[in-house]
Amino acid sequence: MDVILDHSFGGINSSIPGIGGPQCVKFLPLWQRIAETFLLVPLAICGIIISSKNLEPFLLPISGKMLSSINESAVMFDDDKNLVRYCVLAFYCFIFGSEIVCKLVRRVFVFILNPCHIATTIQILILAIGITNHRMYYLFRFQMYLLPGALIGIILPSINSRVLFVEVLIYFIQHVAILIVPFFIVYVNGTFLLEPFQNFVWAVLSFSVILFYHFTILQIVG
């Protein structure tokens, strides 16, 4: 257990602004954190329950795989898609694996709980398995609402704790990949019909899950 805790928190430099230490602890008073938690966690749970009951039925995307039994050219087209998928998956796993290694070496593995790393994990899972059932379809829809966070991470990068150049490079490559990979997922799996503009079910569900994650897991670990 000591080894796990050391690799998770041991390398955190609290002298760097915004990384940890007394300044982060005192950023918000305890009463405000408690009040926000008791207000927003039940709100997030209600949002998850209500929106999950109103999700549209799962429909398989229109894909070249459906045409694979029609003619030989469709099979070749499907093989090209698989080649693209495996290449993107290998590159993405290399980037994310490098990020994990850097965090383990610098003993700051706790930062792997960052929402952008969660988005990367979900996208790797979708690329590896494919969207063949409602669970993977729901994961795809959910990760679409994580993309604004990656864009914010590029516009307002938080890299003051990354002491190695390769860490900074991985940071930007990973955040750009988060925005690009959904296009490859759609290319490989087929087109999807988005919900109507006035339908906020997926937006409410995704925001509620993100809210719950921030005010429970991230706040407790922080």
Secondary structure, 3 states (H helix, E strand, C coil): CHHHHHHHHCCCCCCCCCCCCHHHHCCCCHHHHHHHHHHHHHHHHHHHHHHHCCCCCCCCCECHHHHCCCCHHHHHHHHHHHHHHHHHHHHHHHHHHHHHHHHHHCCCHHHHHCHHHHHHHHHHHHHHHCCCCHHHHHHHHHHHCCHHHHHHHHHCCCCCCCCCHHHHHHHHHHHHHHHHHHHHHHHHHCECCCCCCCCCHHHHHHHHHHHHHHHHHHHHHC
